[in-house]
Amino acid sequence: MRHYYFVSLLWVLFSTHESIKIKNSTSKSGIDSDWLAKAILYIKKDEYRPRYLDMCNGITFKEKRLHVWNRENDFHAFFDNDKIEILPRKISENKTYPWNIKIILSNENKPELKDDKIKYKNLEIENSEEGLIIYSKGINFSPSDLKIEYENLTKEVKEKEIIFNFDNEKLLKFNFENGLIKISAFNKKEIRYEVLNEKDLSQTPNWTADPTDQDGALFGYSV
C-alpha cells in the first residue's frame, strides 16, 4: 500500500481550530513555494460558499436546504422560499439553538444558487468574512421595512441599524445602507493561518515529488 504525506497541511487544518497563521516556505525544487498558503486561502474562501444540505448539526431535513456557514461572524444561515433563517454555529446537546432570527420574505421565488451567490426574485445574497450581505433590486430597505421574527434575543432599532442582544451582550447588527443589508457580529472571530513547519519543505520527504506516475502523487515519498 502506498501512502502520501500531506502532514503539514492536514495538521494545520484540523489541529489549530480558530487560530491559524500563514508563513511561506522557500522552495529550492522548482515547485511554487506559496502552494500551501494558496491552498489554505482557497479552503478559507471555499468554506463561505453556499451549498445545499440535507442535514446540519445532526438535524435531518425532508428536502435539501440552501445554506452558508460564516465562521468569522459565528453564525450560519438557511435560505427558504419564505424566510432567511440565521442561527448560531453551535447547537446544544438536545439539538436546539440558543437563539434564532428569521427574516420573513414575501413575493419571492425559490432561491437559486449562481456564481457563489444566493438569488431570489428581488434579492441577491453574498456570504463572506464581512458578513451576510443582502442586496435588493430596486428596494431601498430600512429597519422599519424588514419583517423579523426572533427568539431569546432583545432588539434595538435605530435609523440605519438593528442590534440584537443575547444574554445582555451585543450579538449581531444589521446595517442598512445604499440598498443593502449587512449582517455581522459585534465580536468577530480572528481567523489566522500558520504553517507550523518553518523549515524548507522542499528538502523533506513529505515535499519531494513522488517518482511514480500515479495521478495526484505530486508531493511526498511513497512507502
Summary of the structure (lengths in Angstrom):
residues: 223
radius of gyration: 21.6
end to end distance: 7.5
largest distance: 65.0
contacts: 607
relative contact order: 0.20
helix: 11%
strand: 37%
